[in-house]
Amino acid sequence: MGFWYLLLLLIGVVVFIVGVIKIKTAGGGKAFIPLVTGGVFIALSVFLLTPNSSEIIANLLNL
């Protein structure tokens, strides 16, 4: 499952970079969505790669 988390991290970094490039070329109006989406993907993948993340999710979902 770590492969999928690393793939999610890679996708997040690429989307974030696309957002940064859009800010520099076309202004900041259309770059908000890629920046937020990339940031969420990066944060989620880093959280899922941490030890005991499955226990934290199970506690949050009351499983």
PQR file of N, CA, C, O and H, with PARSE charges and radii, in Angstrom:
ATOM      1  N   MET A   1       0.818  -1.199   0.000 -0.4000 1.5000
ATOM      2  CA  MET A   1       0.000   0.000   0.000 -0.0000 2.0000
ATOM      3  C   MET A   1       0.858   1.257   0.000  0.5500 1.7000
ATOM      4  O   MET A   1       0.389   2.332  -0.375 -0.5500 1.4000
ATOM      5  N   GLY A   2       2.108   1.127   0.417 -0.4000 1.5000
ATOM      6  CA  GLY A   2       2.986   2.285   0.406 -0.0000 2.0000
ATOM      7  C   GLY A   2       3.226   2.829  -0.988  0.5500 1.7000
ATOM      8  O   GLY A   2       3.457   4.025  -1.166 -0.5500 1.4000
ATOM      9  H   GLY A   2       2.489   0.254   0.721  0.4000 1.0000
ATOM     10  N   PHE A   3       3.169   1.928  -1.997 -0.4000 1.5000
ATOM     11  CA  PHE A   3       3.328   2.369  -3.380 -0.0000 2.0000
ATOM     12  C   PHE A   3       2.241   3.366  -3.738  0.5500 1.7000
ATOM     13  O   PHE A   3       2.520   4.384  -4.372 -0.5500 1.4000
ATOM     14  H   PHE A   3       2.982   0.956  -1.852  0.4000 1.0000
ATOM     15  N   TRP A   4       1.005   3.088  -3.342 -0.4000 1.5000
ATOM     16  CA  TRP A   4      -0.116   3.976  -3.689 -0.0000 2.0000
ATOM     17  C   TRP A   4      -0.014   5.300  -2.954  0.5500 1.7000
ATOM     18  O   TRP A   4      -0.402   6.337  -3.493 -0.5500 1.4000
ATOM     19  H   TRP A   4       0.779   2.262  -2.827  0.4000 1.0000
ATOM     20  N   TYR A   5       0.500   5.282  -1.734 -0.4000 1.5000
ATOM     21  CA  TYR A   5       0.684   6.527  -0.994 -0.0000 2.0000
ATOM     22  C   TYR A   5       1.780   7.379  -1.635  0.5500 1.7000
ATOM     23  O   TYR A   5       1.655   8.602  -1.710 -0.5500 1.4000
ATOM     24  H   TYR A   5       0.815   4.440  -1.296  0.4000 1.0000
ATOM     25  N   LEU A   6       2.846   6.738  -2.095 -0.4000 1.5000
ATOM     26  CA  LEU A   6       3.898   7.480  -2.784 -0.0000 2.0000
ATOM     27  C   LEU A   6       3.407   8.004  -4.130  0.5500 1.7000
ATOM     28  O   LEU A   6       3.792   9.096  -4.548 -0.5500 1.4000
ATOM     29  H   LEU A   6       2.948   5.745  -2.035  0.4000 1.0000
ATOM     30  N   LEU A   7       2.555   7.230  -4.813 -0.4000 1.5000
ATOM     31  CA  LEU A   7       1.972   7.704  -6.058 -0.0000 2.0000
ATOM     32  C   LEU A   7       1.079   8.912  -5.805  0.5500 1.7000
ATOM     33  O   LEU A   7       1.087   9.864  -6.585 -0.5500 1.4000
ATOM     34  H   LEU A   7       2.242   6.343  -4.474  0.4000 1.0000
ATOM     35  N   LEU A   8       0.310   8.879  -4.721 -0.4000 1.5000
ATOM     36  CA  LEU A   8      -0.521  10.019  -4.343 -0.0000 2.0000
ATOM     37  C   LEU A   8       0.346  11.236  -4.035  0.5500 1.7000
ATOM     38  O   LEU A   8      -0.011  12.359  -4.390 -0.5500 1.4000
ATOM     39  H   LEU A   8       0.304   8.105  -4.087  0.4000 1.0000
ATOM     40  N   LEU A   9       1.477  11.020  -3.381 -0.4000 1.5000
ATOM     41  CA  LEU A   9       2.404  12.114  -3.101 -0.0000 2.0000
ATOM     42  C   LEU A   9       2.961  12.701  -4.396  0.5500 1.7000
ATOM     43  O   LEU A   9       3.048  13.921  -4.533 -0.5500 1.4000
ATOM     44  H   LEU A   9       1.767  10.107  -3.093  0.4000 1.0000
ATOM     45  N   LEU A  10       3.335  11.857  -5.334 -0.4000 1.5000
ATOM     46  CA  LEU A  10       3.862  12.331  -6.608 -0.0000 2.0000
ATOM     47  C   LEU A  10       2.808  13.123  -7.379  0.5500 1.7000
ATOM     48  O   LEU A  10       3.117  14.170  -7.949 -0.5500 1.4000
ATOM     49  H   LEU A  10       3.264  10.865  -5.223  0.4000 1.0000
ATOM     50  N   ILE A  11       1.581  12.638  -7.402 -0.4000 1.5000
ATOM     51  CA  ILE A  11       0.498  13.354  -8.075 -0.0000 2.0000
ATOM     52  C   ILE A  11       0.266  14.705  -7.402  0.5500 1.7000
ATOM     53  O   ILE A  11       0.059  15.708  -8.085 -0.5500 1.4000
ATOM     54  H   ILE A  11       1.331  11.787  -6.939  0.4000 1.0000
ATOM     55  N   GLY A  12       0.300  14.738  -6.079 -0.4000 1.5000
ATOM     56  CA  GLY A  12       0.121  15.983  -5.352 -0.0000 2.0000
ATOM     57  C   GLY A  12       1.198  16.996  -5.656  0.5500 1.7000
ATOM     58  O   GLY A  12       0.907  18.182  -5.810 -0.5500 1.4000
ATOM     59  H   GLY A  12       0.468  13.923  -5.525  0.4000 1.0000
ATOM     60  N   VAL A  13       2.442  16.546  -5.747 -0.4000 1.5000
ATOM     61  CA  VAL A  13       3.544  17.454  -6.052 -0.0000 2.0000
ATOM     62  C   VAL A  13       3.392  18.006  -7.462  0.5500 1.7000
ATOM     63  O   VAL A  13       3.606  19.196  -7.689 -0.5500 1.4000
ATOM     64  H   VAL A  13       2.677  15.583  -5.622  0.4000 1.0000
ATOM     65  N   VAL A  14       3.020  17.142  -8.418 -0.4000 1.5000
ATOM     66  CA  VAL A  14       2.854  17.598  -9.800 -0.0000 2.0000
ATOM     67  C   VAL A  14       1.723  18.617  -9.906  0.5500 1.7000
ATOM     68  O   VAL A  14       1.874  19.645 -10.566 -0.5500 1.4000
ATOM     69  H   VAL A  14       2.846  16.175  -8.233  0.4000 1.0000
ATOM     70  N   VAL A  15       0.591  18.337  -9.258 -0.4000 1.5000
ATOM     71  CA  VAL A  15      -0.545  19.263  -9.310 -0.0000 2.0000
ATOM     72  C   VAL A  15      -0.196  20.582  -8.638  0.5500 1.7000
ATOM     73  O   VAL A  15      -0.603  21.644  -9.108 -0.5500 1.4000
ATOM     74  H   VAL A  15       0.469  17.502  -8.722  0.4000 1.0000
ATOM     75  N   PHE A  16       0.552  20.523  -7.545 -0.4000 1.5000
ATOM     76  CA  PHE A  16       0.965  21.738  -6.854 -0.0000 2.0000
ATOM     77  C   PHE A  16       1.891  22.574  -7.730  0.5500 1.7000
ATOM     78  O   PHE A  16       1.763  23.797  -7.783 -0.5500 1.4000
ATOM     79  H   PHE A  16       0.882  19.660  -7.163  0.4000 1.0000
ATOM     80  N   ILE A  17       2.818  21.918  -8.413 -0.4000 1.5000
ATOM     81  CA  ILE A  17       3.722  22.638  -9.306 -0.0000 2.0000
ATOM     82  C   ILE A  17       2.960  23.272 -10.465  0.5500 1.7000
ATOM     83  O   ILE A  17       3.278  24.385 -10.883 -0.5500 1.4000
ATOM     84  H   ILE A  17       2.922  20.924  -8.370  0.4000 1.0000
ATOM     85  N   VAL A  18       1.957  22.569 -10.986 -0.4000 1.5000
ATOM     86  CA  VAL A  18       1.117  23.140 -12.045 -0.0000 2.0000
ATOM     87  C   VAL A  18       0.429  24.403 -11.534  0.5500 1.7000
ATOM     88  O   VAL A  18       0.335  25.391 -12.262 -0.5500 1.4000
ATOM     89  H   VAL A  18       1.698  21.664 -10.647  0.4000 1.0000
ATOM     90  N   GLY A  19      -0.051  24.382 -10.296 -0.4000 1.5000
ATOM     91  CA  GLY A  19      -0.671  25.567  -9.708 -0.0000 2.0000
ATOM     92  C   GLY A  19       0.297  26.725  -9.570  0.5500 1.7000
ATOM     93  O   GLY A  19      -0.065  27.875  -9.817 -0.5500 1.4000
ATOM     94  H   GLY A  19       0.025  23.579  -9.705  0.4000 1.0000
ATOM     95  N   VAL A  20       1.528  26.427  -9.175 -0.4000 1.5000
ATOM     96  CA  VAL A  20       2.541  27.481  -9.040 -0.0000 2.0000
ATOM     97  C   VAL A  20       2.874  28.078 -10.403  0.5500 1.7000
ATOM     98  O   VAL A  20       3.043  29.291 -10.534 -0.5500 1.4000
ATOM     99  H   VAL A  20       1.822  25.493  -8.974  0.4000 1.0000
ATOM    100  N   ILE A  21       2.965  27.226 -11.408 -0.4000 1.5000
ATOM    101  CA  ILE A  21       3.246  27.723 -12.761 -0.0000 2.0000
ATOM    102  C   ILE A  21       2.099  28.591 -13.262  0.5500 1.7000
ATOM    103  O   ILE A  21       2.329  29.604 -13.923 -0.5500 1.4000
ATOM    104  H   ILE A  21       2.827  26.242 -11.302  0.4000 1.0000
ATOM    105  N   LYS A  22       0.864  28.201 -12.951 -0.4000 1.5000
ATOM    106  CA  LYS A  22      -0.282  29.012 -13.375 -0.0000 2.0000
ATOM    107  C   LYS A  22      -0.281  30.377 -12.695  0.5500 1.7000
ATOM    108  O   LYS A  22      -0.689  31.366 -13.304 -0.5500 1.4000
ATOM    109  H   LYS A  22       0.677  27.379 -12.414  0.4000 1.0000
ATOM    110  N   ILE A  23       0.165  30.446 -11.460 -0.4000 1.5000
ATOM    111  CA  ILE A  23       0.240  31.736 -10.762 -0.0000 2.0000
ATOM    112  C   ILE A  23       1.222  32.650 -11.481  0.5500 1.7000
ATOM    113  O   ILE A  23       0.946  33.834 -11.679 -0.5500 1.4000
ATOM    114  H   ILE A  23       0.496  29.643 -10.965  0.4000 1.0000
ATOM    115  N   LYS A  24       2.366  32.101 -11.871 -0.4000 1.5000
ATOM    116  CA  LYS A  24       3.403  32.928 -12.496 -0.0000 2.0000
ATOM    117  C   LYS A  24       3.055  33.355 -13.911  0.5500 1.7000
ATOM    118  O   LYS A  24       3.509  34.405 -14.367 -0.5500 1.4000
ATOM    119  H   LYS A  24       2.590  31.140 -11.711  0.4000 1.0000
ATOM    120  N   THR A  25       2.245  32.547 -14.627 -0.4000 1.5000
ATOM    121  CA  THR A  25       1.976  32.870 -16.027 -0.0000 2.0000
ATOM    122  C   THR A  25       0.641  33.578 -16.235  0.5500 1.7000
ATOM    123  O   THR A  25       0.583  34.579 -16.948 -0.5500 1.4000
ATOM    124  H   THR A  25       1.876  31.694 -14.257  0.4000 1.0000
ATOM    125  N   ALA A  26      -0.436  33.075 -15.622 -0.4000 1.5000
ATOM    126  CA  ALA A  26      -1.767  33.598 -15.942 -0.0000 2.0000
ATOM    127  C   ALA A  26      -2.396  34.379 -14.798  0.5500 1.7000
ATOM    128  O   ALA A  26      -3.571  34.735 -14.891 -0.5500 1.4000
ATOM    129  H   ALA A  26      -0.389  32.262 -15.043  0.4000 1.0000
ATOM    130  N   GLY A  27      -1.691  34.649 -13.760 -0.4000 1.5000
ATOM    131  CA  GLY A  27      -2.291  35.326 -12.619 -0.0000 2.0000
ATOM    132  C   GLY A  27      -2.775  34.315 -11.595  0.5500 1.7000
ATOM    133  O   GLY A  27      -2.699  33.107 -11.821 -0.5500 1.4000
ATOM    134  H   GLY A  27      -0.736  34.360 -13.685  0.4000 1.0000
ATOM    135  N   GLY A  28      -3.269  34.804 -10.477 -0.4000 1.5000
ATOM    136  CA  GLY A  28      -3.613  33.917  -9.385 -0.0000 2.0000
ATOM    137  C   GLY A  28      -5.031  33.401  -9.373  0.5500 1.7000
ATOM    138  O   GLY A  28      -5.358  32.558  -8.538 -0.5500 1.4000
ATOM    139  H   GLY A  28      -3.332  35.785 -10.294  0.4000 1.0000
ATOM    140  N   GLY A  29      -5.890  33.868 -10.263 -0.4000 1.5000
ATOM    141  CA  GLY A  29      -7.295  33.493 -10.204 -0.0000 2.0000
ATOM    142  C   GLY A  29      -7.582  32.035 -10.453  0.5500 1.7000
ATOM    143  O   GLY A  29      -8.409  31.439  -9.762 -0.5500 1.4000
ATOM    144  H   GLY A  29      -5.624  34.553 -10.942  0.4000 1.0000
ATOM    145  N   LYS A  30      -6.909  31.442 -11.435 -0.4000 1.5000
ATOM    146  CA  LYS A  30      -7.187  30.062 -11.789 -0.0000 2.0000
ATOM    147  C   LYS A  30      -6.239  29.076 -11.112  0.5500 1.7000
ATOM    148  O   LYS A  30      -6.336  27.872 -11.353 -0.5500 1.4000
ATOM    149  H   LYS A  30      -6.238  31.926 -11.996  0.4000 1.0000
ATOM    150  N   ALA A  31      -5.351  29.546 -10.296 -0.4000 1.5000
ATOM    151  CA  ALA A  31      -4.359  28.677  -9.680 -0.0000 2.0000
ATOM    152  C   ALA A  31      -4.778  28.193  -8.302  0.5500 1.7000
ATOM    153  O   ALA A  31      -4.077  27.379  -7.701 -0.5500 1.4000
ATOM    154  H   ALA A  31      -5.272  30.523 -10.100  0.4000 1.0000
ATOM    155  N   PHE A  32      -5.883  28.665  -7.794 -0.4000 1.5000
ATOM    156  CA  PHE A  32      -6.285  28.313  -6.431 -0.0000 2.0000
ATOM    157  C   PHE A  32      -6.622  26.832  -6.312  0.5500 1.7000
ATOM    158  O   PHE A  32      -6.189  26.182  -5.360 -0.5500 1.4000
ATOM    159  H   PHE A  32      -6.453  29.327  -8.282  0.4000 1.0000
ATOM    160  N   ILE A  33      -7.372  26.293  -7.242 -0.4000 1.5000
ATOM    161  CA  ILE A  33      -7.820  24.898  -7.157 -0.0000 2.0000
ATOM    162  C   ILE A  33      -6.647  23.922  -7.249  0.5500 1.7000
ATOM    163  O   ILE A  33      -6.581  23.010  -6.425 -0.5500 1.4000
ATOM    164  H   ILE A  33      -7.723  26.821  -8.015  0.4000 1.0000
ATOM    165  N   PRO A  34      -5.721  24.053  -8.195 -0.5600 1.5000
ATOM    166  CA  PRO A  34      -4.586  23.123  -8.203  0.2800 2.0000
ATOM    167  C   PRO A  34      -3.705  23.229  -6.960  0.5500 1.7000
ATOM    168  O   PRO A  34      -3.179  22.222  -6.486 -0.5500 1.4000
ATOM    169  N   LEU A  35      -3.543  24.438  -6.431 -0.4000 1.5000
ATOM    170  CA  LEU A  35      -2.727  24.583  -5.221 -0.0000 2.0000
ATOM    171  C   LEU A  35      -3.362  23.877  -4.036  0.5500 1.7000
ATOM    172  O   LEU A  35      -2.674  23.181  -3.290 -0.5500 1.4000
ATOM    173  H   LEU A  35      -3.970  25.256  -6.816  0.4000 1.0000
ATOM    174  N   VAL A  36      -4.664  24.045  -3.853 -0.4000 1.5000
ATOM    175  CA  VAL A  36      -5.348  23.415  -2.725 -0.0000 2.0000
ATOM    176  C   VAL A  36      -5.392  21.896  -2.907  0.5500 1.7000
ATOM    177  O   VAL A  36      -5.142  21.148  -1.962 -0.5500 1.4000
ATOM    178  H   VAL A  36      -5.223  24.610  -4.460  0.4000 1.0000
ATOM    179  N   THR A  37      -5.711  21.443  -4.126 -0.4000 1.5000
ATOM    180  CA  THR A  37      -5.776  20.013  -4.385 -0.0000 2.0000
ATOM    181  C   THR A  37      -4.416  19.356  -4.187  0.5500 1.7000
ATOM    182  O   THR A  37      -4.323  18.297  -3.565 -0.5500 1.4000
ATOM    183  H   THR A  37      -5.914  22.051  -4.894  0.4000 1.0000
ATOM    184  N   GLY A  38      -3.376  19.965  -4.704 -0.4000 1.5000
ATOM    185  CA  GLY A  38      -2.031  19.430  -4.509 -0.0000 2.0000
ATOM    186  C   GLY A  38      -1.631  19.402  -3.044  0.5500 1.7000
ATOM    187  O   GLY A  38      -1.029  18.435  -2.576 -0.5500 1.4000
ATOM    188  H   GLY A  38      -3.451  20.825  -5.209  0.4000 1.0000
ATOM    189  N   GLY A  39      -1.966  20.461  -2.325 -0.4000 1.5000
ATOM    190  CA  GLY A  39      -1.666  20.493  -0.892 -0.0000 2.0000
ATOM    191  C   GLY A  39      -2.394  19.430  -0.108  0.5500 1.7000
ATOM    192  O   GLY A  39      -1.829  18.834   0.809 -0.5500 1.4000
ATOM    193  H   GLY A  39      -2.455  21.246  -2.706  0.4000 1.0000
ATOM    194  N   VAL A  40      -3.649  19.184  -0.460 -0.4000 1.5000
ATOM    195  CA  VAL A  40      -4.428  18.138   0.223 -0.0000 2.0000
ATOM    196  C   VAL A  40      -3.851  16.760  -0.091  0.5500 1.7000
ATOM    197  O   VAL A  40      -3.735  15.923   0.804 -0.5500 1.4000
ATOM    198  H   VAL A  40      -4.108  19.668  -1.205  0.4000 1.0000
ATOM    199  N   PHE A  41      -3.493  16.516  -1.340 -0.4000 1.5000
ATOM    200  CA  PHE A  41      -2.901  15.229  -1.712 -0.0000 2.0000
ATOM    201  C   PHE A  41      -1.581  15.001  -0.975  0.5500 1.7000
ATOM    202  O   PHE A  41      -1.323  13.902  -0.485 -0.5500 1.4000
ATOM    203  H   PHE A  41      -3.587  17.196  -2.067  0.4000 1.0000
ATOM    204  N   ILE A  42      -0.755  16.032  -0.899 -0.4000 1.5000
ATOM    205  CA  ILE A  42       0.535  15.910  -0.216 -0.0000 2.0000
ATOM    206  C   ILE A  42       0.323  15.641   1.269  0.5500 1.7000
ATOM    207  O   ILE A  42       0.965  14.757   1.836 -0.5500 1.4000
ATOM    208  H   ILE A  42      -0.965  16.925  -1.297  0.4000 1.0000
ATOM    209  N   ALA A  43      -0.571  16.396   1.903 -0.4000 1.5000
ATOM    210  CA  ALA A  43      -0.822  16.214   3.335 -0.0000 2.0000
ATOM    211  C   ALA A  43      -1.400  14.830   3.627  0.5500 1.7000
ATOM    212  O   ALA A  43      -1.011  14.181   4.598 -0.5500 1.4000
ATOM    213  H   ALA A  43      -1.093  17.114   1.443  0.4000 1.0000
ATOM    214  N   LEU A  44      -2.322  14.386   2.789 -0.4000 1.5000
ATOM    215  CA  LEU A  44      -2.934  13.070   2.992 -0.0000 2.0000
ATOM    216  C   LEU A  44      -1.910  11.963   2.823  0.5500 1.7000
ATOM    217  O   LEU A  44      -1.889  11.025   3.621 -0.5500 1.4000
ATOM    218  H   LEU A  44      -2.638  14.913   2.000  0.4000 1.0000
ATOM    219  N   SER A  45      -1.074  12.043   1.822 -0.4000 1.5000
ATOM    220  CA  SER A  45      -0.095  10.980   1.611 -0.0000 2.0000
ATOM    221  C   SER A  45       0.959  10.956   2.714  0.5500 1.7000
ATOM    222  O   SER A  45       1.389   9.883   3.137 -0.5500 1.4000
ATOM    223  H   SER A  45      -1.092  12.804   1.174  0.4000 1.0000
ATOM    224  N   VAL A  46       1.377  12.129   3.180 -0.4000 1.5000
ATOM    225  CA  VAL A  46       2.351  12.161   4.279 -0.0000 2.0000
ATOM    226  C   VAL A  46       1.717  11.591   5.545  0.5500 1.7000
ATOM    227  O   VAL A  46       2.378  10.866   6.289 -0.5500 1.4000
ATOM    228  H   VAL A  46       1.028  13.001   2.837  0.4000 1.0000
ATOM    229  N   PHE A  47       0.449  11.907   5.800 -0.4000 1.5000
ATOM    230  CA  PHE A  47      -0.239  11.337   6.959 -0.0000 2.0000
ATOM    231  C   PHE A  47      -0.349   9.827   6.843  0.5500 1.7000
ATOM    232  O   PHE A  47      -0.113   9.111   7.816 -0.5500 1.4000
ATOM    233  H   PHE A  47      -0.087  12.495   5.195  0.4000 1.0000
ATOM    234  N   LEU A  48      -0.706   9.335   5.665 -0.4000 1.5000
ATOM    235  CA  LEU A  48      -0.881   7.895   5.492 -0.0000 2.0000
ATOM    236  C   LEU A  48       0.441   7.145   5.547  0.5500 1.7000
ATOM    237  O   LEU A  48       0.449   5.956   5.867 -0.5500 1.4000
ATOM    238  H   LEU A  48      -0.898   9.917   4.874  0.4000 1.0000
ATOM    239  N   LEU A  49       1.550   7.794   5.248 -0.4000 1.5000
ATOM    240  CA  LEU A  49       2.856   7.147   5.327 -0.0000 2.0000
ATOM    241  C   LEU A  49       3.407   7.098   6.754  0.5500 1.7000
ATOM    242  O   LEU A  49       4.383   6.390   7.004 -0.5500 1.4000
ATOM    243  H   LEU A  49       1.543   8.759   4.988  0.4000 1.0000
ATOM    244  N   THR A  50       2.812   7.822   7.684 -0.4000 1.5000
ATOM    245  CA  THR A  50       3.303   7.807   9.054 -0.0000 2.0000
ATOM    246  C   THR A  50       2.907   6.507   9.746  0.5500 1.7000
ATOM    247  O   THR A  50       1.883   5.909   9.419 -0.5500 1.4000
ATOM    248  H   THR A  50       2.019   8.397   7.480  0.4000 1.0000
ATOM    249  N   PRO A  51       3.718   6.078  10.697 -0.5600 1.5000
ATOM    250  CA  PRO A  51       3.367   4.872  11.444  0.2800 2.0000
ATOM    251  C   PRO A  51       2.091   5.091  12.271  0.5500 1.7000
ATOM    252  O   PRO A  51       1.842   6.198  12.750 -0.5500 1.4000
ATOM    253  N   ASN A  52       1.311   4.065  12.431 -0.4000 1.5000
ATOM    254  CA  ASN A  52       0.080   4.055  13.217 -0.0000 2.0000
ATOM    255  C   ASN A  52      -1.017   4.946  12.645  0.5500 1.7000
ATOM    256  O   ASN A  52      -1.953   5.292  13.364 -0.5500 1.4000
ATOM    257  H   ASN A  52       1.513   3.166  12.043  0.4000 1.0000
ATOM    258  N   SER A  53      -0.929   5.321  11.386 -0.4000 1.5000
ATOM    259  CA  SER A  53      -2.002   6.125  10.798 -0.0000 2.0000
ATOM    260  C   SER A  53      -3.291   5.314  10.685  0.5500 1.7000
ATOM    261  O   SER A  53      -4.385   5.871  10.769 -0.5500 1.4000
ATOM    262  H   SER A  53      -0.168   5.039  10.802  0.4000 1.0000
ATOM    263  N   SER A  54      -3.164   3.995  10.493 -0.4000 1.5000
ATOM    264  CA  SER A  54      -4.370   3.163  10.406 -0.0000 2.0000
ATOM    265  C   SER A  54      -5.100   3.124  11.748  0.5500 1.7000
ATOM    266  O   SER A  54      -6.329   3.065  11.778 -0.5500 1.4000
ATOM    267  H   SER A  54      -2.275   3.542  10.424  0.4000 1.0000
ATOM    268  N   GLU A  55      -4.363   3.157  12.850 -0.4000 1.5000
ATOM    269  CA  GLU A  55      -4.998   3.181  14.165 -0.0000 2.0000
ATOM    270  C   GLU A  55      -5.710   4.508  14.406  0.5500 1.7000
ATOM    271  O   GLU A  55      -6.793   4.527  14.991 -0.5500 1.4000
ATOM    272  H   GLU A  55      -3.364   3.205  12.826  0.4000 1.0000
ATOM    273  N   ILE A  56      -5.127   5.602  13.969 -0.4000 1.5000
ATOM    274  CA  ILE A  56      -5.752   6.914  14.123 -0.0000 2.0000
ATOM    275  C   ILE A  56      -7.042   6.977  13.328  0.5500 1.7000
ATOM    276  O   ILE A  56      -8.050   7.483  13.821 -0.5500 1.4000
ATOM    277  H   ILE A  56      -4.248   5.587  13.494  0.4000 1.0000
ATOM    278  N   ILE A  57      -7.020   6.468  12.100 -0.4000 1.5000
ATOM    279  CA  ILE A  57      -8.229   6.457  11.265 -0.0000 2.0000
ATOM    280  C   ILE A  57      -9.299   5.567  11.889  0.5500 1.7000
ATOM    281  O   ILE A  57     -10.479   5.918  11.879 -0.5500 1.4000
ATOM    282  H   ILE A  57      -6.201   6.057  11.700  0.4000 1.0000
ATOM    283  N   ALA A  58      -8.895   4.409  12.437 -0.4000 1.5000
ATOM    284  CA  ALA A  58      -9.867   3.519  13.078 -0.0000 2.0000
ATOM    285  C   ALA A  58     -10.488   4.180  14.295  0.5500 1.7000
ATOM    286  O   ALA A  58     -11.680   4.004  14.548 -0.5500 1.4000
ATOM    287  H   ALA A  58      -7.936   4.124  12.446  0.4000 1.0000
ATOM    288  N   ASN A  59      -9.703   4.939  15.056 -0.4000 1.5000
ATOM    289  CA  ASN A  59     -10.260   5.642  16.218 -0.0000 2.0000
ATOM    290  C   ASN A  59     -11.204   6.763  15.793  0.5500 1.7000
ATOM    291  O   ASN A  59     -12.222   6.995  16.445 -0.5500 1.4000
ATOM    292  H   ASN A  59      -8.735   5.082  14.850  0.4000 1.0000
ATOM    293  N   LEU A  60     -10.874   7.455  14.710 -0.4000 1.5000
ATOM    294  CA  LEU A  60     -11.745   8.529  14.240 -0.0000 2.0000
ATOM    295  C   LEU A  60     -13.076   7.984  13.723  0.5500 1.7000
ATOM    296  O   LEU A  60     -14.112   8.628  13.887 -0.5500 1.4000
ATOM    297  H   LEU A  60     -10.047   7.266  14.181  0.4000 1.0000
ATOM    298  N   LEU A  61     -13.057   6.823  13.112 -0.4000 1.5000
ATOM    299  CA  LEU A  61     -14.262   6.232  12.559 -0.0000 2.0000
ATOM    300  C   LEU A  61     -14.987   5.298  13.534  0.5500 1.7000
ATOM    301  O   LEU A  61     -16.006   4.697  13.193 -0.5500 1.4000
ATOM    302  H   LEU A  61     -12.215   6.300  12.979  0.4000 1.0000
ATOM    303  N   ASN A  62     -14.442   5.187  14.756 -0.4000 1.5000
ATOM    304  CA  ASN A  62     -15.019   4.339  15.802 -0.0000 2.0000
ATOM    305  C   ASN A  62     -15.132   2.886  15.367  0.5500 1.7000
ATOM    306  O   ASN A  62     -16.170   2.252  15.561 -0.5500 1.4000
ATOM    307  H   ASN A  62     -13.614   5.675  15.033  0.4000 1.0000
ATOM    308  N   LEU A  63     -14.063   2.359  14.778 -0.4000 1.5000
ATOM    309  CA  LEU A  63     -14.043   0.954  14.362 -0.0000 2.0000
ATOM    310  C   LEU A  63     -13.406   0.076  15.396  0.5500 1.7000
ATOM    311  O   LEU A  63     -13.310  -1.136  15.203 -0.5500 1.4000
ATOM    312  H   LEU A  63     -13.220   2.873  14.620  0.4000 1.0000
TER
END
